[in-house]
Amino acid sequence: MQKKPILLTGASGNLGRMLAKELSAAGYELRLTDIIPFPDPLPPQARFVKADLNEALAIVRQAEGCSTILHFGGVSVERPFEEIIGPNLRGLYHIYEAARREGARVVFASSNHAIGFHERVTGNEAKLDHDCAFRPDGYYGLSKVYGELMGRLYWDKHGVENVNIRIGSSFPKPVNARMLSTWLSYADLARLVIRCIEAEKVGHAVIWGASRNPASYWGTDHRDRLGWQPQDTAEDFRAEVGNIVSDDPVEERYQGGGYCSIEYSRKGGFSPRDQFELE
Ligand SMILES: NC(=O)c1ccc[n+]([C@@H]2O[C@H](COP(=O)([O-])OP(=O)(O)OC[C@H]3O[C@@H](n4cnc5c(N)ncnc54)[C@H](O)[C@@H]3O)[C@@H](O)[C@H]2O)c1
């Protein structure tokens, strides 16, 4: 088991709080950081320091002596471009420079919104593989594309290893029909993050962050490098949420769901499938 401390950004967020608890219980020494206070009692072997991802020095200090940086901090929803630049673009640069300095591995919380404008896969079509084209569905998704490509650059140029988890929908349980395809249980995410820390070699890896969902849109990725397989399934919730769909055709057509509809203004608005032959 990795003995050096693990840095977790976004520790005060939904996934950060869950990971802090699970990783501490698994025996890791944690350095937690966020721009807002940590709302829970500190778990054993953890310390918390408030820091802004925009501040290079603060991030470099937090990363000192760490083997892995779990980068879960930043703007986590669609927001205007100007609000995203600082935490998600400049912040990411600070994370990668700190990792380069420490020889640390980066685990990046990427998102399905990096590829959100791919159409949903129904039963008969091929699922998307990890090397599919990026098709971001907003400025937030675009920042995740930037993050994944930052990982590509730092691996190729500096040998900084990184795992990019394209998280689908990680919540306590699925809340609509789309999440029967995209849901990632907290337990599957925690097990995945531990494999990202422990795997011997990862290079630049991309993982579809979803549970074992039969309705998944996603196919191959680099999970063999990690030795991770999801164990939970959204299918257990089909009776509860299978009928929960929106009346928005753009949202229902694309993998990114409602994010695709935000300020959607393609000429003519939504058109039937065959009208968009040019990708
Ligand atoms: N929950 C999901 O389903 C999901 C899906 C796809 C991707 N993700 C990604 O996973 C990560 C965590 O998601 P979450 O649901 O816990 O989001 P969250 O919003 O609850 O957590 C993000 C945290 O980042 C912190 N943060 C924001 N700006 C910061 C700054 N300038 N400096 C330092 N910290 C800052 C926030 O205070 C917050 O605590 C995010 O990167 C998100 O984009 C989550």
The ligand as an SDF file (V2000), in Angstrom:
LIG
                    3D

 44 48  0  0  0  0  0  0  0  0999 V2000
  -20.6250   14.2490   -9.0690 N   0  0  0  0  0  0  0  0  0  0  0  0
  -20.6230   13.8810  -10.3410 C   0  0  0  0  0  0  0  0  0  0  0  0
  -21.5080   13.1760  -10.7880 O   0  0  0  0  0  0  0  0  0  0  0  0
  -19.5250   14.3280  -11.2670 C   0  0  0  0  0  0  0  0  0  0  0  0
  -19.6520   14.0120  -12.6300 C   0  0  0  0  0  0  0  0  0  0  0  0
  -18.5910   14.3730  -13.4810 C   0  0  0  0  0  0  0  0  0  0  0  0
  -17.4740   15.0070  -12.9870 C   0  0  0  0  0  0  0  0  0  0  0  0
  -17.4140   15.3200  -11.6540 N   0  0  0  0  0  0  0  0  0  0  0  0
  -16.2140   16.0450  -11.1770 C   0  0  0  0  0  0  0  0  0  0  0  0
  -15.8270   15.5320   -9.9290 O   0  0  0  0  0  0  0  0  0  0  0  0
  -15.3040   16.5690   -9.1080 C   0  0  0  0  0  0  0  0  0  0  0  0
  -16.0660   16.6210   -7.7870 C   0  0  0  0  0  0  0  0  0  0  0  0
  -17.4400   16.7450   -8.0630 O   0  0  0  0  0  0  0  0  0  0  0  0
  -18.4950   17.0790   -6.9060 P   0  0  0  0  0  0  0  0  0  0  0  0
  -19.8000   16.5630   -7.3770 O   0  0  0  0  0  0  0  0  0  0  0  0
  -17.9570   16.6360   -5.5990 O   0  0  0  0  0  0  0  0  0  0  0  0
  -18.5120   18.6740   -7.0070 O   0  0  0  0  0  0  0  0  0  0  0  0
  -18.5600   19.7560   -5.8280 P   0  0  0  0  0  0  0  0  0  0  0  0
  -18.9370   21.0490   -6.4720 O   0  0  0  0  0  0  0  0  0  0  0  0
  -19.4110   19.2590   -4.7120 O   0  0  0  0  0  0  0  0  0  0  0  0
  -17.0490   19.8370   -5.3490 O   0  0  0  0  0  0  0  0  0  0  0  0
  -16.0720   20.6500   -5.9620 C   0  0  0  0  0  0  0  0  0  0  0  0
  -15.2740   21.3370   -4.8860 C   0  0  0  0  0  0  0  0  0  0  0  0
  -14.2790   22.1680   -5.5150 O   0  0  0  0  0  0  0  0  0  0  0  0
  -14.1280   23.3210   -4.7040 C   0  0  0  0  0  0  0  0  0  0  0  0
  -13.5850   24.4530   -5.4690 N   0  0  0  0  0  0  0  0  0  0  0  0
  -14.2270   25.2230   -6.3930 C   0  0  0  0  0  0  0  0  0  0  0  0
  -13.4320   26.2350   -6.7910 N   0  0  0  0  0  0  0  0  0  0  0  0
  -12.2610   26.1010   -6.1120 C   0  0  0  0  0  0  0  0  0  0  0  0
  -11.0510   26.8490   -6.0890 C   0  0  0  0  0  0  0  0  0  0  0  0
  -10.8790   27.9540   -6.8450 N   0  0  0  0  0  0  0  0  0  0  0  0
  -10.0530   26.4390   -5.2700 N   0  0  0  0  0  0  0  0  0  0  0  0
  -10.1990   25.3430   -4.4910 C   0  0  0  0  0  0  0  0  0  0  0  0
  -11.3300   24.5960   -4.4640 N   0  0  0  0  0  0  0  0  0  0  0  0
  -12.3510   24.9760   -5.2700 C   0  0  0  0  0  0  0  0  0  0  0  0
  -15.5320   23.6330   -4.2130 C   0  0  0  0  0  0  0  0  0  0  0  0
  -15.5050   24.4490   -3.0540 O   0  0  0  0  0  0  0  0  0  0  0  0
  -16.1150   22.2440   -3.9850 C   0  0  0  0  0  0  0  0  0  0  0  0
  -16.0050   21.8530   -2.6310 O   0  0  0  0  0  0  0  0  0  0  0  0
  -15.4350   17.8660   -9.9200 C   0  0  0  0  0  0  0  0  0  0  0  0
  -14.2320   18.1430  -10.5870 O   0  0  0  0  0  0  0  0  0  0  0  0
  -16.5040   17.5160  -10.9450 C   0  0  0  0  0  0  0  0  0  0  0  0
  -16.3540   18.2840  -12.1340 O   0  0  0  0  0  0  0  0  0  0  0  0
  -18.4030   15.0080  -10.7930 C   0  0  0  0  0  0  0  0  0  0  0  0
  1  2  1  0
  2  3  2  0
  2  4  1  0
  4  5  1  0
  4 44  2  0
  5  6  2  0
  6  7  1  0
  7  8  2  0
  8  9  1  0
  8 44  1  0
  9 10  1  0
  9 42  1  0
 10 11  1  0
 11 12  1  0
 11 40  1  0
 12 13  1  0
 13 14  1  0
 14 15  2  0
 14 16  1  0
 14 17  1  0
 17 18  1  0
 18 19  2  0
 18 20  1  0
 18 21  1  0
 21 22  1  0
 22 23  1  0
 23 24  1  0
 23 38  1  0
 24 25  1  0
 25 26  1  0
 25 36  1  0
 26 27  1  0
 26 35  1  0
 27 28  2  0
 28 29  1  0
 29 30  1  0
 29 35  2  0
 30 31  1  0
 30 32  2  0
 32 33  1  0
 33 34  2  0
 34 35  1  0
 36 37  1  0
 36 38  1  0
 38 39  1  0
 40 41  1  0
 40 42  1  0
 42 43  1  0
M  CHG  2   8   1  16  -1
M  END
$$$$
